[in-house]
Amino acid sequence: MIKETSTDAYDSIQDTIPEKQSAVYSIFKNEPDRDFTNEQVKEILGWEINRITPRVKELTDAGLIVVVGKREGKSGRLAETRQIVKHAEPLR
């Protein structure tokens, strides 16, 4: 289950991140225990891969999603899988 802090973090930035990033992030947010390849995100959104890859990199660089593994993609090559970051409780 996704932690409330992760949901709060997303909700607090949703109005500030670009629409395409928000659409990609929502894939991860809606299934927080699942990992996705860029190809899977492409298929879900129905976008070209060249629209997905930069958004995934931006979200990874922002610390909102993280690489969790690799698996074989449709091409037979290994593809990184990513999952939403499940934020720890804030330090007090």
C-alpha positions in Angstrom: 0.0 0.0 0.0 1.2 3.5 -0.8 2.1 5.6 2.2 0.1 8.7 2.9 3.3 10.8 2.8 3.9 9.7 -0.8 0.3 10.6 -1.8 0.7 13.9 0.0 4.0 14.6 -1.8 2.4 13.9 -5.2 -0.7 16.0 -4.4 1.4 18.9 -3.3 3.3 19.0 -6.6 0.6 17.9 -9.0 -0.3 21.5 -9.9 3.4 22.3 -10.5 4.6 19.4 -12.7 3.9 19.4 -16.4 0.8 17.6 -17.7 2.9 14.8 -19.4 4.8 14.1 -16.3 1.6 14.0 -14.3 0.1 11.5 -16.8 3.1 9.2 -16.5 3.3 9.5 -12.7 -0.3 8.6 -12.4 0.5 5.2 -13.9 2.9 4.5 -11.0 0.7 6.1 -8.4 -2.4 4.0 -9.4 -0.5 0.7 -8.9 2.1 1.5 -6.3 3.2 -2.2 -5.7 3.8 -2.8 -9.4 6.9 -2.0 -11.5 6.7 -0.8 -15.1 9.1 -0.6 -18.0 8.9 2.4 -20.3 7.3 0.1 -22.9 4.5 -0.8 -20.5 3.9 2.9 -19.7 3.8 3.5 -23.5 1.2 0.9 -24.0 -1.0 2.1 -21.2 -0.9 5.7 -22.3 -0.9 5.0 -26.0 2.0 7.5 -26.6 5.2 7.2 -28.6 8.2 5.9 -26.6 10.0 9.2 -27.3 7.3 11.0 -25.1 7.6 8.4 -22.3 11.4 8.1 -21.9 12.1 11.7 -21.0 9.2 11.9 -18.6 10.3 8.8 -16.8 13.8 10.2 -16.5 12.5 13.5 -15.1 10.4 11.7 -12.5 13.3 9.4 -11.6 15.6 12.5 -11.3 13.0 14.2 -9.1 13.0 11.1 -6.8 9.3 10.3 -7.4 10.0 6.9 -9.1 13.0 4.6 -8.7 14.6 1.8 -10.7 13.8 -1.5 -8.9 15.0 -4.1 -11.4 15.3 -5.3 -15.0 13.3 -7.7 -17.2 13.2 -8.7 -20.8 11.2 -6.4 -23.0 9.5 -7.1 -26.3 12.7 -6.6 -28.2 14.4 -9.4 -26.1 16.7 -6.9 -24.5 16.7 -6.1 -20.8 14.7 -3.1 -19.8 14.8 -1.2 -16.5 11.7 -1.4 -14.3 10.6 1.4 -12.1 8.2 1.8 -9.2 6.8 4.7 -7.2 9.0 5.8 -4.3 7.4 4.9 -1.1 8.5 7.8 1.1 9.6 7.1 4.6 7.9 9.0 7.4 9.4 12.4 7.9 12.2 12.7 10.4 11.2 14.6 13.6 
